[in-house]
């Protein structure tokens, strides 16, 4: 029997749900099937909750008009927080990176989210990132930013983006800094990759 | 700073989506966050597709009135398929198990889904399973079932459930069989657990 059984020919709601869940990253057909059956066992209220959360998040959430963080208001909570230092601006690749920095509770300034990194081979230049928005913000009257911390990731693309921004921003009179790279806390020299070790040595400090 | 930052106090739509996704099995907070950001990058149409699939699956899908399989009609496709053998009934724990057997294309009879196994300690007795529905079906006029294949899993609960059904069904005059247990195809004696090996030896056949 190589032809499908009759009951498999029609796309039924279960198959459709499995298909929809399978489009999520890291969720293959088996996981999608397990999730679909779990959801069907939970019933309608559970599904309704998740469906509402999906629609609200994609309908009500947009970009903060100032820093490009995600928010359901005009300005995000960080930009609206008067207690944060307006003289230091941390430039990150993604909203996830912004959140990671917030979790560390180490930074009390403002942010700017680029929404990506330069990737010329994929056709992503400065115009595809939120670079123009950054310049508009820095040139606006009342802008108090003195230092820009480039917190793009220490990857090839992140470094290239940081270098591009440094060349763009230094001539405008800003102090431009880069987050440190080196061995992660709790890391072990024995297992660190050569690039990380070389960066840790190059970035050594007096103590 | 041990108190939450002001922008974290309000439950925003993103946090709500992360929370809703985090209720799915095997999806922790990190995965839920990654999924939420992925969904927001995809945008409204993507979320709408998934939301619709969720609602349709939980609203339109119910149990087949005959075999307790999931279906969006009164009877599932297998029960409606006149080419399937009405004299052999395969009893399974879950719809997922039914689907696994269907994928093997080894079985052309009918099914009955118990929706669980006996678990007295968790308060799951025969009344919590679809046992009554099985008896009603077997006693109905026009029922052609001769053999019942007990295809519950070879676990403690599955074996107990099979034993219970065997004692219930044999006196009614049915031929009751149990699926074979032993080493899986491609398995290796060296790595097989003792229970599987002992079952494989006890179930040995002439060749």
Interface residues (C-beta under 8 A of the other chain):
Chain A: X1 X5 X6 X7 X8 X10 X12 X13 X14 X16 X17 X19 X20 X21 X23 X24 X25 X26 X31 X33 X34 X35 X36 X37 X38 X39 X40 X42 X43 X44 X46 X47 X48 X49 X50 X51 X52 X53 X54 X55 X56 X57 X58 X59 X60 X61 X70 X71 X72 X76 X77 X78 X80 X81 X94 X95 X96 X99 X102 X105
Chain B: X1 X5 X6 X7 X8 X10 X12 X13 X14 X16 X17 X19 X20 X21 X23 X24 X25 X26 X31 X33 X34 X35 X36 X37 X38 X39 X40 X42 X43 X44 X46 X47 X48 X49 X50 X51 X52 X53 X54 X55 X56 X57 X58 X59 X60 X61 X70 X71 X72 X76 X77 X78 X80 X81 X94 X95 X96 X99 X102 X105
